């Protein structure tokens, strides 16, 4: 009995070749090529590894295709889309959180939303938030639920000659500060951030909140913190020089702007000198309890006293020879 002659796939001719002729195969027909490989590996004289090498596959891939063919037939040989089959980053819960934050604050940018979600324990980037926004058509700013509700405003220094009215409600302040943090901060005032641990140890925020007699989310406490940091720089007229804008100083105060002289004067006008003295005494007692004061004589604000030196000091442009 004669042995049957099996057709083989000719790679050069891109066709199934038999003793009586050949059948051309389209260049994009991957299913037929994989099926021909399985036929040669299972029914031919060669081993499966030889058939896989002939068609450019490894032995492991050969048996993967064989298992897919046994389970689903020829349709199982079709190549599937590579990569993860589900959104392992943009889960259903995360998508709901992105939409929630978008509706809670329609003016918040994608950087701010991503920052809030990372603080809640979600591993998400700005790009993922952008994709969720595009998927649900939320790129445009949403209308406020109460557009007639106007929050408090405050004057700020924007340039050396221009003031601008800024929103001073807690939601707007948090949004703008988060935006500055998301854009990264750099400048020559970053050394003041070394005071942050000391503020936490002394409870500066609680002291200033009691002095202003305002809730912690109000802007008055942040304005008082701006006064504290201005004094820490040991320079007078710093707001008049308008030299603190966009240098990291405003973010340290919990603000996205440097408040103008009028805003600070309005804050000070609502409090008496006796209240300021009470605040200083309370702060002094805290510092003495922490052994910050070793001596018996205490000088309040000594850098405001005029003094002289015989050392050669750097002279700034426009400076006259006067005591400093």
C-alpha positions in Angstrom: 0.0 0.0 0.0 1.4 3.4 -1.0 2.0 5.9 1.7 0.0 9.1 1.4 2.0 12.2 0.3 1.3 15.2 2.5 1.4 18.7 1.2 4.0 21.0 2.7 4.2 24.8 3.1 6.9 26.4 0.9 8.2 29.5 2.6 9.8 30.9 -0.6 6.7 30.4 -2.7 4.3 31.3 0.2 2.1 28.4 -0.8 1.0 24.9 0.2 2.7 22.6 -2.3 1.6 19.0 -3.1 2.3 16.4 -5.7 -0.4 17.6 -8.0 0.0 21.4 -7.6 0.1 24.2 -5.1 -2.3 26.6 -3.3 -1.1 30.2 -2.7 -1.6 31.7 0.8 -2.1 35.4 1.4 0.6 37.3 3.1 -1.6 38.4 5.9 -3.1 34.9 6.6 -1.4 34.0 9.8 -4.0 31.3 10.7 -3.1 29.2 7.7 0.6 29.4 8.4 0.2 28.4 12.0 -2.1 25.5 11.0 0.5 24.4 8.4 3.1 24.4 11.1 1.0 22.3 13.4 0.2 19.8 10.6 3.9 19.4 9.8 4.8 19.1 13.5 2.1 16.6 14.3 1.7 14.6 11.0 5.1 15.1 9.3 8.4 13.3 9.7 10.1 16.1 11.6 9.8 16.9 15.3 7.6 19.8 16.6 10.8 21.8 17.3 11.9 21.6 13.7 8.5 22.7 12.4 8.4 25.6 14.9 11.9 26.7 13.8 10.9 26.6 10.1 8.1 29.0 10.7 10.0 31.3 13.0 8.5 30.2 16.4 10.1 28.7 19.5 9.2 25.3 20.9 7.2 26.8 23.8 5.1 28.9 21.4 4.4 25.9 19.2 2.8 24.0 22.1 0.9 27.2 23.1 -0.6 27.3 19.6 -1.3 23.6 19.7 -3.2 24.0 23.0 -5.2 26.9 21.6 -6.1 24.9 18.4 -7.2 22.0 20.5 -9.4 24.2 22.6 -10.9 26.7 20.0 -10.0 25.3 16.6 -8.5 27.4 13.9 -9.9 30.6 15.4 -7.7 30.0 18.4 -4.7 30.6 16.2 -5.5 34.2 15.6 -3.1 36.6 17.4 -4.6 38.5 20.3 -3.9 42.0 21.4 -0.9 42.2 23.6 -0.6 43.8 27.0 -3.0 43.8 30.0 -6.6 42.9 29.1 -8.0 45.2 31.8 -7.3 48.6 33.2 -5.2 47.6 36.1 -4.4 51.2 36.9 -7.7 52.9 36.0 -10.0 50.6 38.0 -13.7 51.2 38.3 -13.2 52.6 41.8 -10.5 54.9 40.7 -12.5 56.2 37.7 -15.4 57.0 40.1 -13.0 58.9 42.4 -11.7 60.9 39.5 -15.2 61.9 38.4 -16.1 62.7 42.0 -13.2 65.1 42.4 -14.0 66.7 39.1 -17.6 67.5 40.2 -16.5 68.5 43.7 -14.1 71.2 42.3 -14.7 72.0 38.6 -11.7 74.4 38.5 -9.2 71.8 39.7 -6.6 70.7 37.2 -5.7 67.1 36.5 -2.4 67.6 38.4 -4.3 68.6 41.5 -6.8 65.7 41.2 -3.9 63.2 40.7 -2.2 64.6 43.8 -5.3 64.2 45.9 -5.8 60.6 44.8 -2.2 59.7 45.5 -2.6 61.1 49.0 -5.5 58.7 49.4 -3.4 55.7 48.4 -4.2 55.4 44.7 -1.2 54.8 42.4 -2.2 57.1 39.5 -0.5 59.6 37.3 -1.6 62.8 35.6 -1.8 61.0 32.3 -4.3 58.5 33.7 -6.5 61.3 35.0 -6.3 62.9 31.6 -7.5 59.7 29.9 -10.5 59.4 32.3 -11.4 63.0 31.6 -11.3 62.4 27.8 -13.2 59.2 28.1 -16.2 60.9 29.8 -15.8 64.3 28.1 -14.9 66.2 31.3 -12.1 68.3 29.8 -14.0 71.5 29.9 -14.6 73.3 33.2 -17.9 72.5 34.8 -20.4 75.1 35.9 -20.5 75.7 39.6 -23.5 74.4 41.5 -24.2 77.9 42.9 -22.6 80.4 40.5 -24.2 83.3 42.3 -22.3 82.4 45.5 -19.3 84.7 45.6 -16.6 83.9 48.3 -14.3 86.3 50.1 -11.5 87.9 48.1 -8.2 89.5 49.1 -5.7 91.8 47.4 -2.4 90.3 46.4 0.9 91.3 44.9 1.3 89.9 41.4 4.0 92.1 39.9 5.9 95.2 41.0 3.1 97.5 39.8 0.0 95.3 39.7 -2.3 94.1 42.4 -5.0 91.4 41.8 -8.0 90.2 43.7 -7.7 86.6 44.7 -10.3 84.2 45.9 -9.8 83.6 49.7 -12.3 80.7 50.4 -10.8 77.5 51.6 -11.5 75.5 48.5 -9.9 78.0 46.1 -6.8 78.3 48.4 -6.3 74.6 48.6 -6.7 74.2 44.9 -4.2 76.9 44.0 -1.6 75.7 46.6 -1.9 72.1 45.3 -1.4 73.4 41.8 1.9 75.1 42.8 3.1 72.0 44.6 2.2 69.9 41.5 4.3 72.2 39.3 7.3 71.9 41.6 8.7 74.8 43.6 12.1 76.4 43.3 13.5 79.8 44.4 15.8 81.7 46.7 13.3 81.5 49.7 13.2 77.7 50.0 15.4 77.9 53.1 12.4 79.1 55.1 10.9 75.6 54.7 13.4 74.5 57.4 11.1 76.3 59.8 8.2 73.9 59.1 9.4 71.2 61.6 9.8 73.9 64.3 6.3 75.1 63.6 4.9 71.6 64.1 6.8 71.2 67.4 5.7 74.6 68.8 2.1 74.4 67.5 2.4 77.7 65.6 -0.8 77.1 63.6 -2.9 76.6 66.7 -1.4 79.7 68.4 -2.2 81.9 65.3 -5.7 80.4 65.0 -6.5 81.4 68.6 -5.0 84.9 68.0 -7.1 85.5 64.8 -10.3 84.0 66.4 -11.1 82.4 63.1 -11.5 78.7 62.0 -8.4 76.9 60.9 -9.5 76.9 57.2 -9.9 80.7 57.1 -7.4 83.0 55.3 -6.6 85.1 58.4 -4.4 82.4 60.0 -2.4 82.1 56.8 -2.0 85.9 56.7 -0.6 85.8 60.2 1.8 83.1 59.2 3.0 85.3 56.4 3.8 88.0 59.0 5.8 85.5 61.0 7.9 84.4 58.0 8.5 88.0 56.9 9.9 88.7 60.3 12.1 85.6 60.1 13.8 87.1 57.0 15.0 90.0 59.2 14.3 92.5 56.4 12.0 95.5 56.6 9.7 96.6 53.8 9.6 93.3 52.1 6.1 93.6 50.9 6.8 97.1 49.7 9.6 95.8 47.6 7.4 93.1 46.1 10.2 90.6 46.2 8.5 87.5 47.4 6.2 86.6 44.5 6.4 83.0 43.1 9.5 81.9 45.1 8.1 79.3 47.4 7.4 81.8 50.2 3.7 82.0 49.6 3.2 78.2 49.7 4.9 78.0 53.0 2.2 80.3 54.3 -0.5 78.0 52.9 -1.3 80.6 50.2 -0.8 80.8 46.4 0.0 84.5 46.5 1.7 87.2 48.6 -1.0 89.3 50.4 -0.8 93.0 49.9 -0.2 95.7 52.5 -3.9 96.5 52.7 -4.8 92.9 53.5 -2.2 92.7 56.3 -3.2 96.1 57.7 -6.9 95.0 57.8 -5.9 91.9 59.7 -3.8 93.9 62.3 -6.5 96.5 62.7 -8.9 93.9 64.0 -6.6 93.1 66.9 -5.1 95.0 69.8 -1.5 95.3 71.0 -2.5 93.5 74.2 -3.6 90.5 72.1 -0.2 90.5 70.3 1.6 90.6 73.6 -0.4 87.7 75.0 0.5 85.7 71.9 4.2 86.5 72.4 4.0 85.5 76.1 2.3 82.3 75.3 4.9 81.5 72.6 7.7 82.4 75.0 6.3 80.1 77.7 6.3 77.2 75.2 9.8 77.9 74.1 11.1 78.1 77.7 9.4 74.8 78.5 11.4 73.3 75.7 14.6 74.8 77.1 15.1 77.2 74.1 16.1 80.0 76.4 19.2 79.3 78.5 19.8 82.8 80.0 17.9 85.0 82.3 17.7 88.1 80.0 15.4 87.9 77.0 15.5 90.4 74.2 12.5 90.4 71.9 13.1 90.9 68.2 16.8 92.0 68.5 17.4 92.2 64.8 15.3 95.3 64.6 17.9 97.2 66.7 20.2 99.4 64.8 23.8 98.2 65.1 27.2 98.9 63.7 30.2 96.8 62.6 33.7 97.4 61.5 33.8 94.4 59.2 33.7 94.8 55.4 30.1 94.0 54.5 28.6 93.5 51.1 27.0 96.7 49.8 23.9 96.4 47.7 23.2 98.6 44.7 21.6 101.9 45.8 22.5 101.4 49.5 23.9 104.4 51.3 26.4 104.3 54.1 24.0 104.2 57.1 23.8 102.0 60.1 22.0 98.7 59.4 
